[in-house]
Amino acid sequence: MIKNGKVLMAMSGGVDSSMSALMLYEKGYEIIGVTLKVWDYNELENPLKKEHSFIQDARQLAQKIGFPHYVVDAQEEFNKIVVHDFTSEYLSGRTPNPCALCNPTIKWKLILQKADELGCEFIATGHYARINQENNRYFISKGKDENKDQSYMLWRLSQEQLKRTIFPLGNLTKKEIKERAEKEGYQLIAQQKESYEICFIPDNDYRSFLKKHNPEITNKYDGGNFVLTNGKIIGKHKGYPFYTIGQRKGLNIAVGVPLYVTQIIPESNTVVLGYKEELGKSCFEVKNFNLMKYADISENMEVTTKIRYKDKGSKSTISVEKDRIKVEFSENVNAIAPGQSAVFYENEDVIGGGIII
């Protein structure tokens, strides 16, 4: 059982981190707030997320409850690591998962550094997930709220990072948190809209983001071939970085039946289209894996594997083969996209995860 101590609370100004801070404060923890500035939010069109608003919201809450608040400028590292990976992955024909990369390399890294500087034993965030410990191993478990569970995004966290982390919302639902906020007099925070899926792309239009940060992309790749799986050319596309495995909408190809992106070939600027049944695969491999619940896994270990955030998961077996993990499903699974995270579960617990090759 974690004893009360000094906690550095990651604050975004939203209802989740705000109520997390309040709950920890009421439990007797000594709280210090911190907000990471990872992007120039003044560029965003939505005024609710302007920099002065979201940082000020966090600071005002800290002042109201009665604890100090700091801002850490992480823009340089965020651009160098997360944004660079995001653009380079799309230019390599893969579909990146920026949150899974940001958590260990930016968020946890910098917040723990600040915690050490301020003498904080723990850090806390408003994630809907739980941390458990067995056999001297720390691991993530799913949050109580199935619709908000964020365990999928946290598979890359290290043992040292998990050891010092508290998730106050793990056993609560979003509905309960909003009701708590309104009851405590934080109606405006409770009524805020959900945060963006990707924090630096507020309109979820990653294609426009790629064009803005890579102005040459359109001229360089526009006009490549759409081909069927048999190699037949059936049209021209706008550039392979603008497509993802499993995509159906926005292809502007009419052949009488629905077609889906089944493969992306950057070397020849080719996008392969196929029928829905051609999307399915029964096995794949992951690289850069991180094991969480167990230090090692047995050969053909039975797990549930999620291949995207909103995926319900599918029964599978996993085996370590040198620097990779081989994943075999009991039935074909559609739209396995290279670059995305595959996360392995044992019931509610995260065994680990890796990047789909």
DAFENVEN-V178054 format. One record per residue. N is the residue number from 1. PSI is psi as a letter, one per 20 degrees, with the letter a starting at -180 (* if undefined). OMEGA is omega in degrees with one decimal (NA if undefined). BURIAL is # if it has 24 or more other C-alpha atoms within 12 Angstrom, else .. Layout:
# DAFENVEN-V178054
N/PSI/OMEGA/BURIAL
N/PSI/OMEGA/BURIAL
This chain:
# DAFENVEN-V178054
1/p/179.6/.
2/p/176.8/.
3/q/179.0/.
4/q/-178.0/.
5/b/-178.3/.
6/p/-173.2/#
7/p/171.1/#
8/o/-174.3/#
9/o/176.0/#
10/p/-172.6/#
11/p/178.3/#
12/i/-175.7/#
13/i/-179.6/#
14/r/-174.4/#
15/h/-175.3/#
16/g/-179.6/#
17/h/179.5/#
18/g/179.2/#
19/h/175.4/#
20/g/179.1/#
21/g/-179.4/#
22/g/-178.9/#
23/g/179.6/#
24/h/178.6/#
25/g/-179.1/#
26/h/178.1/.
27/i/175.2/.
28/j/176.1/.
29/q/170.8/#
30/o/-170.6/#
31/p/165.7/#
32/p/-179.4/#
33/q/175.7/#
34/p/176.3/#
35/p/176.5/#
36/p/173.4/#
37/o/-175.8/#
38/i/-175.1/#
39/q/176.9/#
40/n/-172.9/#
41/i/176.6/#
42/i/179.4/.
43/i/-175.3/.
44/q/-177.8/.
45/h/-177.4/.
46/o/-176.0/.
47/h/179.4/.
48/h/-177.5/#
49/j/174.1/#
50/q/-176.0/.
51/g/-176.6/#
52/h/-177.5/.
53/g/-170.4/.
54/h/174.2/#
55/g/-179.4/#
56/h/177.7/#
57/g/179.4/#
58/g/-178.9/#
59/g/-179.4/#
60/h/178.4/#
61/g/178.5/#
62/g/179.1/#
63/h/-178.8/.
64/g/179.8/.
65/h/175.8/#
66/l/174.4/.
67/q/-177.6/#
68/q/-178.1/#
69/p/179.5/#
70/q/173.3/#
71/p/177.4/#
72/p/179.5/#
73/o/-177.7/.
74/j/-173.4/#
75/g/-176.5/.
76/g/-179.7/.
77/h/179.7/.
78/g/178.0/#
79/g/-176.0/#
80/h/-174.9/.
81/g/-170.8/#
82/g/-178.3/#
83/g/177.9/#
84/g/178.7/.
85/g/-179.1/#
86/g/-178.0/#
87/g/-177.9/#
88/h/177.5/#
89/g/177.2/#
90/h/178.5/#
91/i/175.3/#
92/j/177.7/#
93/j/-179.9/#
94/r/-179.6/#
95/o/-173.1/#
96/r/176.8/#
97/n/-170.2/#
98/h/-178.5/#
99/g/-179.6/#
100/h/177.4/#
101/g/-176.5/#
102/h/-174.3/#
103/g/-178.4/#
104/h/-171.1/#
105/h/179.9/#
106/f/-171.3/#
107/f/-177.1/#
108/h/-178.7/#
109/g/-175.2/#
110/h/179.1/#
111/h/176.7/#
112/h/175.4/#
113/g/178.3/.
114/h/178.1/#
115/g/177.9/#
116/g/-179.9/.
117/h/-176.0/.
118/j/178.4/#
119/k/179.8/.
120/p/179.4/#
121/h/-175.7/#
122/r/166.3/#
123/r/179.2/#
124/q/176.1/#
125/r/-179.2/#
126/k/178.8/#
127/q/174.2/#
128/n/-179.9/#
129/r/179.1/#
130/q/174.6/#
131/p/178.0/#
132/r/-178.9/#
133/p/174.5/.
134/q/175.9/.
135/l/178.8/.
136/k/176.1/.
137/p/173.6/.
138/q/179.7/#
139/q/177.5/#
140/q/169.9/#
141/q/-179.7/#
142/q/174.4/#
143/r/-178.8/#
144/h/-178.1/#
145/o/-177.0/#
146/h/-177.9/#
147/h/-178.1/.
148/i/-176.9/#
149/p/-177.1/#
150/j/-178.7/#
151/h/-178.6/#
152/h/-175.8/#
153/i/-169.6/#
154/j/-172.2/#
155/i/-176.3/#
156/i/-178.4/#
157/q/-177.9/#
158/r/177.6/#
159/g/-179.4/#
160/h/178.8/.
161/g/179.8/#
162/h/-176.9/#
163/h/-174.4/#
164/j/-173.4/#
165/q/173.9/#
166/p/173.8/#
167/n/-176.7/#
168/h/-173.1/#
169/j/-172.6/#
170/h/-177.3/#
171/j/-179.1/#
172/r/176.4/#
173/r/177.3/#
174/g/179.9/#
175/g/179.6/.
176/h/-179.8/.
177/g/178.6/#
178/g/178.5/#
179/h/178.6/.
180/g/-179.6/#
181/g/179.9/#
182/g/179.1/.
183/h/-178.4/.
184/i/176.9/.
185/j/179.6/.
186/l/-175.4/#
187/g/-178.2/.
188/g/177.9/.
189/g/-178.5/#
190/h/-175.8/#
191/j/179.1/.
192/q/175.6/#
193/q/178.3/.
194/q/178.8/.
195/r/-177.1/.
196/q/177.7/.
197/g/173.1/.
198/o/-167.6/#
199/h/-177.5/#
200/j/175.3/#
201/m/-171.6/#
202/h/-179.2/#
203/j/-179.0/.
204/j/179.0/.
205/n/-176.4/.
206/h/-179.7/#
207/g/177.1/#
208/h/177.9/.
209/g/178.9/.
210/g/179.5/#
211/g/-178.3/#
212/h/-175.7/.
213/i/175.4/.
214/m/-172.8/.
215/h/-177.0/.
216/i/-169.1/.
217/h/-177.4/#
218/g/-179.2/#
219/h/-175.2/.
220/h/-170.6/.
221/i/179.7/#
222/p/175.6/.
223/j/174.7/.
224/r/-174.4/#
225/p/160.0/#
226/p/176.9/#
227/q/172.2/#
228/r/-178.0/#
229/i/177.5/.
230/j/177.2/.
231/i/-178.1/.
232/p/178.3/.
233/p/-177.5/.
234/j/178.0/#
235/a/179.9/.
236/q/178.4/.
237/r/-174.0/#
238/j/-178.2/#
239/p/-173.0/#
240/h/-179.6/#
241/i/-176.5/#
242/j/-177.6/#
243/q/179.3/#
244/q/179.2/#
245/p/-179.7/#
246/i/-178.2/#
247/p/177.6/#
248/g/-177.3/#
249/q/174.0/.
250/j/179.8/.
251/h/-179.6/#
252/l/176.3/.
253/p/-178.9/#
254/o/177.4/.
255/j/177.3/.
256/i/177.0/.
257/q/-179.9/.
258/p/174.6/.
259/q/-178.0/#
260/q/174.0/#
261/o/-179.5/#
262/i/-179.7/#
263/q/176.0/#
264/p/-177.5/#
265/n/-175.9/#
266/h/-174.5/#
267/h/-179.0/.
268/j/-179.0/.
269/l/-176.4/#
270/p/174.1/#
271/o/-177.7/#
272/p/178.3/#
273/q/179.0/#
274/r/178.8/#
275/r/-174.6/#
276/h/-178.5/.
277/i/178.6/.
278/i/178.2/#
279/h/-171.8/#
280/q/173.7/#
281/q/-179.4/.
282/i/179.8/.
283/q/175.8/#
284/r/178.2/#
285/q/174.3/#
286/q/175.5/#
287/r/177.4/#
288/l/-174.3/#
289/q/177.4/#
290/p/177.1/#
291/p/-172.5/#
292/f/-175.2/#
293/h/-179.5/#
294/q/177.0/#
295/h/177.2/.
296/q/175.7/.
297/q/-179.5/#
298/q/178.6/.
299/p/-179.7/.
300/l/177.0/.
301/p/-178.8/#
302/p/-177.6/.
303/r/166.9/#
304/p/-176.4/#
305/p/173.5/#
306/p/-178.5/#
307/j/173.0/#
308/r/-172.3/#
309/g/-175.8/#
310/j/177.3/.
311/p/178.3/#
312/i/-179.9/.
313/q/-179.3/#
314/q/178.8/#
315/p/-176.7/#
316/r/171.0/#
317/q/179.8/#
318/q/177.4/#
319/p/176.8/#
320/p/176.4/#
321/n/-175.9/.
322/d/-176.5/.
323/j/-179.4/.
324/r/171.8/.
325/p/177.0/#
326/p/-178.8/#
327/p/178.1/#
328/p/179.1/#
329/q/175.9/#
330/h/175.7/.
331/q/178.9/.
332/q/177.2/.
333/p/-175.4/#
334/q/168.3/#
335/l/173.0/#
336/o/-170.4/#
337/o/174.0/#
338/p/-178.5/#
339/h/177.5/#
340/r/178.1/#
341/p/167.8/#
342/p/-177.2/#
343/p/-172.8/#
344/p/-176.7/#
345/q/167.1/#
346/o/-170.0/#
347/d/-178.5/.
348/i/-169.8/#
349/q/176.8/#
350/o/175.1/#
351/h/179.7/#
352/a/-179.8/#
353/r/179.2/#
354/r/179.6/#
355/p/-178.7/#
356/p/179.2/#
357/*/NA/#
